[in-house]
Amino acid sequence: MKIVKLSGSPRENVGKKDAKAQRKQGRVPCVLYGGDEQVHFSVEEKQFIPVVFTPDAMFLEIDLGGKVYRAILQDIQYHPVSDRILHADFLQLHDDKEVTLNVPVKSTGTSKGVLRGGRLMKRLRKLPVRALPANMPESITLDITPLDIGQAIKIKDIEIPGVAILSNPFNTVIGVKTARGAGSDEDEDEDEEEAAEGEEGETSGEAPAES
């Protein structure tokens, strides 16, 4: 699993006044949950760039005055106008406790259906998975080589030892459609409807992250 390191400073004072002062200094107020007690700290906003502006799944190592915590980003709040980061919540990792993380989907190979003129349709680019930290995959790679026109890989077709995918098992992740009528309004409408159905199924199948 990819690891990104953050360096923070413990917050001695907790409250709106202190949080506002932290933001004026270019720092983000943060809270770490999941341990014996909540840990309040702040991190320079620029350190969030490799955490937020990436499709990758990752673990974080947060260094607070020499004490290092392993964690995942649980929630992040943005200013509604400026999009600056206002606050971030982290969940501490424990070797014996499962966590939920959105993991990117990648493909390998060349579909024989595409070679025959079909179109590759990527329905879900990330999947919510639950696993122990040691079993958490950095990504889910699917071999699309066997896929012919009209065939697809669904959630139920994906098996990863020690990992549970928290989504509707009948949702299509990636598939190959016929190229007939490509570019027509009818075909585009169908694609949008199917994508919407996939997203709805994924939302209904997700389980909340452990807090």
C-alpha positions as CSV (number, residue, x, y, z in Angstrom):
1,M,0.0,0.0,0.0
2,K,1.2,3.5,-0.9
3,I,2.2,5.5,2.2
4,V,2.2,9.3,2.4
5,K,3.9,11.0,5.4
6,L,2.4,14.0,7.1
7,S,4.1,16.1,9.8
8,G,1.8,17.9,12.2
9,S,1.8,19.8,15.5
10,P,-0.4,19.0,18.5
11,R,-3.1,21.6,19.3
12,E,-3.0,22.8,22.8
13,N,-6.2,24.8,22.5
14,V,-9.3,23.3,20.8
15,G,-12.1,25.6,19.6
16,K,-13.4,27.8,16.9
17,K,-11.0,30.7,17.8
18,D,-8.0,28.5,17.7
19,A,-9.1,26.8,14.5
20,K,-9.5,30.1,12.8
21,A,-6.1,31.2,13.9
22,Q,-4.6,27.9,12.5
23,R,-6.2,28.5,9.1
24,K,-4.8,32.1,9.0
25,Q,-1.4,30.5,9.4
26,G,-2.0,28.2,6.4
27,R,-2.6,25.2,8.6
28,V,-5.6,22.7,8.7
29,P,-7.1,21.7,12.1
30,C,-7.3,17.9,12.2
31,V,-8.6,15.2,14.5
32,L,-7.4,11.6,14.8
33,Y,-10.0,9.1,15.9
34,G,-9.8,5.4,16.6
35,G,-7.3,5.3,19.5
36,D,-7.6,5.5,23.2
37,E,-8.5,9.1,22.9
38,Q,-9.0,11.7,20.2
39,V,-5.8,13.5,19.1
40,H,-6.2,17.1,18.0
41,F,-3.4,18.6,15.8
42,S,-2.8,20.8,12.7
43,V,-1.0,20.2,9.4
44,E,0.2,22.7,6.8
45,E,-2.4,22.8,4.1
46,K,0.2,22.2,1.3
47,Q,0.9,18.8,2.8
48,F,-2.6,17.7,1.7
49,I,-1.7,18.0,-2.0
50,P,-0.5,14.4,-2.5
51,V,-3.4,13.2,-0.3
52,V,-6.3,15.0,-1.9
53,F,-5.3,15.5,-5.6
54,T,-4.8,11.9,-6.5
55,P,-7.0,8.9,-7.4
56,D,-4.7,6.5,-5.4
57,A,-5.6,4.7,-2.2
58,M,-3.1,5.2,0.5
59,F,-2.2,4.9,4.2
60,L,-0.9,7.9,6.1
61,E,1.9,8.2,8.6
62,I,1.3,11.2,10.8
63,D,4.3,12.4,12.8
64,L,3.3,14.5,15.8
65,G,6.3,15.6,17.7
66,G,8.1,12.3,17.1
67,K,5.1,10.0,17.8
68,V,3.9,8.4,14.5
69,Y,0.3,7.3,13.9
70,R,-0.8,5.1,11.0
71,A,-4.1,6.3,9.6
72,I,-6.5,6.8,6.7
73,L,-8.3,10.0,5.7
74,Q,-11.8,9.6,7.0
75,D,-13.4,12.9,6.1
76,I,-12.4,16.4,4.8
77,Q,-14.3,19.7,4.8
78,Y,-13.8,22.5,2.2
79,H,-14.8,26.1,2.2
80,P,-17.9,26.4,0.0
81,V,-16.4,29.4,-2.0
82,S,-12.6,29.2,-1.9
83,D,-12.4,25.3,-1.8
84,R,-9.7,25.7,0.9
85,I,-9.5,22.8,3.3
86,L,-11.2,23.7,6.6
87,H,-10.9,20.5,8.6
88,A,-9.8,16.9,8.3
89,D,-10.7,13.7,10.2
90,F,-8.4,10.7,10.3
91,L,-9.0,7.2,11.5
92,Q,-6.1,5.4,13.2
93,L,-5.1,2.0,11.9
94,H,-4.8,-1.1,14.0
95,D,-3.5,-4.4,12.8
96,D,-6.5,-6.3,14.1
97,K,-9.2,-3.9,13.0
98,E,-10.7,-3.8,9.6
99,V,-11.2,-0.5,7.8
100,T,-13.1,0.7,4.7
101,L,-11.3,2.5,1.9
102,N,-12.2,3.4,-1.7
103,V,-9.8,1.6,-4.0
104,P,-9.2,2.5,-7.6
105,V,-10.0,0.0,-10.4
106,K,-7.4,-0.7,-13.1
107,S,-7.4,-2.9,-16.1
108,T,-4.8,-5.0,-17.9
109,G,-4.7,-6.7,-21.2
110,T,-6.6,-5.9,-24.4
111,S,-10.2,-7.2,-24.7
112,K,-10.9,-9.4,-27.7
113,G,-14.3,-7.7,-28.0
114,V,-12.5,-4.4,-28.4
115,L,-10.3,-6.0,-31.1
116,R,-13.5,-7.0,-32.9
117,G,-14.8,-3.4,-32.9
118,G,-16.5,-3.2,-29.5
119,R,-16.3,-0.4,-27.0
120,L,-14.8,-0.7,-23.5
121,M,-17.1,0.7,-20.9
122,K,-15.6,1.5,-17.5
123,R,-18.6,1.8,-15.1
124,L,-16.9,2.0,-11.7
125,R,-13.5,3.6,-11.3
126,K,-13.3,3.0,-7.5
127,L,-14.7,0.4,-5.2
128,P,-15.4,0.6,-1.5
129,V,-13.6,-2.4,0.2
130,R,-13.2,-3.5,3.7
131,A,-10.1,-5.4,5.0
132,L,-7.5,-5.6,7.7
133,P,-4.7,-3.1,7.0
134,A,-2.3,-5.9,6.0
135,N,-4.8,-7.2,3.4
136,M,-5.9,-3.8,2.0
137,P,-5.1,-3.6,-1.8
138,E,-3.6,-0.5,-3.3
139,S,-5.8,-1.1,-6.4
140,I,-8.0,-3.7,-8.0
141,T,-6.6,-4.9,-11.3
142,L,-8.9,-6.7,-13.7
143,D,-7.7,-8.7,-16.7
144,I,-10.1,-7.7,-19.6
145,T,-8.4,-10.0,-22.2
146,P,-11.2,-12.6,-22.2
147,L,-14.0,-10.1,-22.5
148,D,-16.0,-10.3,-25.8
149,I,-18.7,-8.0,-27.0
150,G,-21.6,-8.1,-24.6
151,Q,-19.6,-9.5,-21.7
152,A,-18.7,-7.7,-18.5
153,I,-17.0,-8.1,-15.1
154,K,-19.4,-7.6,-12.2
155,I,-18.7,-7.2,-8.5
156,K,-19.6,-10.8,-7.9
157,D,-16.8,-11.9,-10.3
158,I,-14.1,-10.3,-8.2
159,E,-12.5,-12.4,-5.5
160,I,-9.7,-11.1,-3.3
161,P,-8.6,-13.1,-0.3
162,G,-9.3,-11.2,3.0
163,V,-11.1,-8.4,1.2
164,A,-14.8,-7.6,1.1
165,I,-16.2,-5.4,-1.7
166,L,-19.0,-3.3,-0.2
167,S,-21.1,-2.8,-3.3
168,N,-24.0,-4.5,-5.1
169,P,-22.7,-7.8,-6.4
170,F,-24.5,-7.4,-9.7
171,N,-23.1,-4.0,-10.5
172,T,-21.0,-3.9,-13.7
173,V,-17.4,-2.7,-13.1
174,I,-16.1,-2.9,-16.7
175,G,-17.6,-4.4,-19.9
176,V,-17.5,-4.4,-23.7
177,K,-20.5,-3.1,-25.7
178,T,-21.2,-3.4,-29.4
179,A,-20.1,-0.4,-31.4
180,R,-23.3,-0.5,-33.4
181,G,-25.0,2.9,-33.1
182,A,-22.0,4.4,-31.4
183,G,-22.4,8.2,-31.0
184,S,-26.2,8.1,-31.4
185,D,-28.4,9.9,-28.8
186,E,-30.2,6.6,-28.0
187,D,-26.9,4.8,-27.2
188,E,-25.6,7.7,-25.1
189,D,-28.9,7.8,-23.1
190,E,-28.6,4.1,-22.5
191,D,-25.0,4.5,-21.3
192,E,-26.0,7.2,-18.9
193,E,-28.9,5.2,-17.5
194,E,-26.7,2.2,-16.9
195,A,-24.0,4.3,-15.3
196,A,-26.6,5.8,-13.0
197,E,-27.9,2.4,-12.0
198,G,-24.4,1.3,-11.2
199,E,-23.8,4.3,-9.0
200,E,-27.1,3.9,-7.2
201,G,-26.3,0.2,-6.5
202,E,-22.9,1.1,-5.3
203,T,-24.2,3.7,-2.9
204,S,-26.9,1.4,-1.5
205,G,-24.3,-1.4,-0.9
206,E,-21.7,0.7,0.9
207,A,-21.2,0.2,4.6
208,P,-20.0,3.2,6.7
209,A,-16.4,3.4,7.7
210,E,-15.5,2.2,11.1
211,S,-15.1,5.1,13.6
